[in-house]
């Protein structure tokens, strides 16, 4: 009766198991772990309106599908390997004297940073990788997720471990790691400060920072100081640790001064709004959702007890404060506020709607919690 009401088809070994096996085999052709296969199978069964079987059944189906997909991949690559490629892959595992190192170890060696000191080494490594037999066409039908998994597995193994594998499996990981190494050598190294500088170029979000009085910042290289402070505080390094690792001579006092005197809450919110607007122009968040509805809930955090927001949370049975958030369906936190435990979180639903600049049509709130229950409106009489 419940299944009929909800429109759910019952799980039967005769029919639904075949559907689950087909879904698991399709997922195993793309992802690598049993956990991912199980998650995809569950999502598809729910989407198709089927009742879920016991977890042990799903685990067995995923294990079988993973084994079938791995064997099929090994056979596919083995059939495409030429005799010269097989010989070259076997030679990778042979140890050369007197260095006592194999070519397999040389492939696994990561390239150094492209500095002036290491540029010649990087170029030599790239030239040697490009001289290796072409693996692009050999692995062109293998999904990128599987290539990454195979390359990571090959990086964790040494030549002795690889010799213990069957030929079909032994030839596959070195091919994947050789291709991955060639790709990584062509990539230009980037760091987080480079990304911050690019974002500043496109949005100019540091224009919101400055003295609380509204005067012009009397700082030398103000934008650079702001970006360094955002990096130091945003990464949770703090002024001391960040100054110790930065090479431009900035001091902990300079970072701390900017953080305390030039970055207020309203200024940070304005900068975050610029970044959100830029992010919403991209295609990726549009695949996750439209940003028309949000989920509202609070998370308890342990903070210093000498704080007006600290209190005993009756559900968690410990001291702390609550971080209340609205997170949109495109994974953007559109509203956040720290509140003391015991306060009606439902009150902040309205505040979030008033302060939020993103259009929202629907609020999905965690109303099962007692602190979210709003009292009924009073009668005018």
CORKABEL-V180435 format. One line per field, one symbol per residue. ss: DSSP state (~ for helix, > for strand, _ for the rest). psi: psi as a letter, one per 30 degrees, with the letter a starting at -180 (. if undefined). Layout:
# CORKABEL-V180435
ss = ???
psi = ???
This chain:
# CORKABEL-V180435
ss = _~~~~~__>______~~~~~~~~~~~~~_____~~~~~~~~~~~~~~__>____~~~~~~~~~~~~~~~~~~~~~~~~~~__~~~~~~~~~~__>>____>>~~~~~~__________~~~~~~~~~~~~_____________~~~~~~~~~~~~~__~~~~~___~~~~~~~~~~~~~~~~~~~~_____~~~~~~~~~~~~_~~~~_____________~~~~~~~~~~~~~___~~~~~~~~______~~~~~~~~~~___~~~~~~~~~~~~~~~~___~~~~~____>>>>>>>>>_________>>>____>>>>>>>>>>>____>>>>>>>>______~~~~~~~~~______>>>>____~~~_________
psi = eeeeefhkklkkfeeeeeeeeeeeeeeffelfleeeeeeeeeeeeeefgkkkaleeeeeeeeeeeeeeeeeeeeeeeeffkleeeeeeeefefkkkkgfhklfeeeefkkklkhleegeeeeeeeeeeefflkjfefegffkleeeeeeeeeeeeflleeeefflleeeefeeeeeeeeeeeeeffkkklleeeeeeeeeeffhffffllkffflkkikkieeeeeeeeeeeeeggeleeeeeefkgggkleeeeeeeeeffileeeeeeeeeeeeeeefflfefffelfgfllkkllkkkklkfikffklkkfefhlkalkjkljklfghkjfkkkkllkfkjffefeeeeeefkfkkkfkkjliffkeffjklkkkkf.
